[in-house]
Amino acid sequence: MGRWLEARGRLDRPIATLTRKDLECMASNAISRFVVLASKRRTQAPDPEERDMLDLLLMG
């Protein structure tokens, strides 16, 4: 989320001044990043239990 704010030059703004759209974009960006990192980790996970847990998180 910090990167999202930094890219838009809004790091100096208090959280309370962010719009709903700002917050939705930040949440969407964070979720997308989680999916990418979890997908990479899933393919590299040596532990079958960890792989199963990531499958559950990613695919429901």
C-alpha positions, 0 to 999 in steps of 0.5 A: 500500500505504501508503494501505491501511495508513493506512486501517487505522491500521497505519502504526506496525506493522513489516512482519513483524507483518502477517498473510498476509491483510493482505499479500494485501489489500495486493497485491490493492489494488495490482494493482487500482490498477495495472489502473485506471491502466493502463486510463486511460493506454491510452485516452489513449496517443497512441503505438500502441506504448505502447497495444499494450504496455498491451493486452498487460499488461491482456489477456494 
